[in-house]
Amino acid sequence: MTLKPRYVPFRPEPKSLCLCGSGMKFRDCCKDGLLGTDIGAAWRDCAEAKKWLQMVKCIRADVTQYTIWHLSHTAPAIRARPELRHARLMTIDIEALADYVELLMWGYARLGWQAKLPVVLERLKGNIDDPRWLAKIAYQRGICALWRGNRALAAKEIEIIGPITAAHEDVDLLQIQLDLHGPSMGLSERLAFYNRIAELSTSRPDKIQYGAALAFELLMASDPKGARSKFAEVTSLAREMEEEKPLSMAGETWFCKALEGLAIIEQDKSLFEEIVTRLRGLLAEHDSLTPAGHAGLLRSIGDAQRYGGQYDEAIRSYQASFSALPDQVVRTFEAECQLRLGHVDAAYKLIRAIPIDDLDGPERADHAFTYFYVALARRDQRSLNDARELLKAAKTPQPFFETQRLQHIVKIGEAIEAIQKDRPLPEAGPMLTGLKALSRYIQLQPNFCGIGLNLNNIIDDMVAQAEERARPQSGK
């Protein structure tokens, strides 16, 4: 009679490096903090009590606990039957442990320990023996690089994984690939990524964000009919989600962006008013916002007011945003509002005072376009010459805006010739009217820290996803 092998759970050696990636020995780190089937319960209580160091210790213990389960159950099963490597159990382990590692990263960030994360992630590579796990670690290292503002390093980390196409099944990798390389993709490829992410992601904000991003792409590609249909679809979806359960702050923010796109196409003042009301509601949640998030909401309120024709109100919102966190691009939009109100000299003073070196590529294009409209309204050869140089230097990757940029350069030449020959200049009014039909350079790309939520608020938003995926498997 052949006896079945006795089950022996994996037990880390007390003097071995802890499985949480801390670099400490197991006996000095997570040994006495393992919660067994109560995994995931302790760190949330610590987060609510703002005990951040204790929260990180609890998340470390959860990483260790789940790794022990994996090494006790899934790993031996795969060694015995390699064909199980791509079975559902392995996929569950990779996704669940990746969720805990992501929580660990946010915990480290909450303590200001971002510089420690690359080494921690390097130590976690061996927790699961699978290429998909190594891809998860590479992704998180890419996120660390993005947090430091090093996009080149982020791209290098992700290149290790190999080609990532829209057919990929990992939402995280699809998102970071789009963030890093979206601008250099062709339109059809970018749309495929947006569709794939919206299809695969279980995150409600993701479905709104990437659906709206696709709609904006159609708008940029001069397909207002297709864009309107997609915006209507996304806003209807968001309203359905809202009826089931209130949207998170991130979800509400992206919903307002989708509403903005629909309102721009339809020039529906009631939608602009709804956006402002919703954003003011978010603004009241002071504790959930960073200074950048507070300023960003004020800017978004200004945008909705500007597109809705409320220029005085938009100016006040932009000024409040700039006071909360100086960002030169809001000065560009404030100058546009002054111009629309007929305050040409005030607009010119504002637009000239903006330090161009403080603007990124799309913001420089916005500045150049607005400078052109102001210069045309001034009917002044010097300012038109300045506008021409700014337009020549501007980067406009979307074909729609590249066509506009070139047309404006030609228009400046015609205007200067008219001045020299004492003929009437082209009117700025019709061009400004056309400008209202399109939101310049709105992009809803993944923004890993960037809509301005406090870290503890982000952690709260992640709880539902992390626990939904991990807890059903916690009784291993």
Buried (B, 14 or more C-beta within 10 A) or exposed (E): EEEEEEEEEBEBEEEEBBBBBBEEBBBEBBBEBEBEEEBBBBBBEBBEEEBBEBBBBBBBBBBBBBBBBBBBBBBBBBEEEEEBBEEEBBBBBBBBBBBBBBBBBBBBBBEEBBEBBBEBBEBBBBBBBBEBBBBBBBBBBBBBBBBBEBEEBBBBBBEEBEEBEBEBEBBBBBBBBBBBBBBEBEEEBBBBBBBBBBEBBEBBBBBBBBBBBBBBBBBBBEBBEBBBEBBBBBBEBBEEBBEEEEBBBBBBBBBBBBBBBBBBBBEBEEBBBBBBEBBEEBBEBEEBBBEBBBBBBBBBBBBBBBBBBBBEBBBBBBBBBBEBBEBBBBBBBBBBBBBBBEBBEBBBEBBEEBEEEEBEEBBBBBBBBBBBBBBBBBBBBEBBEBBBEBBEEBBBEBEBBBEBBEEBBEBBEEBBEBBEEEEEBBEBEEBBEEBBEBBBBBBBBBEBBEBBBBBBBBBBBBBBBBBEBBBEBBEB
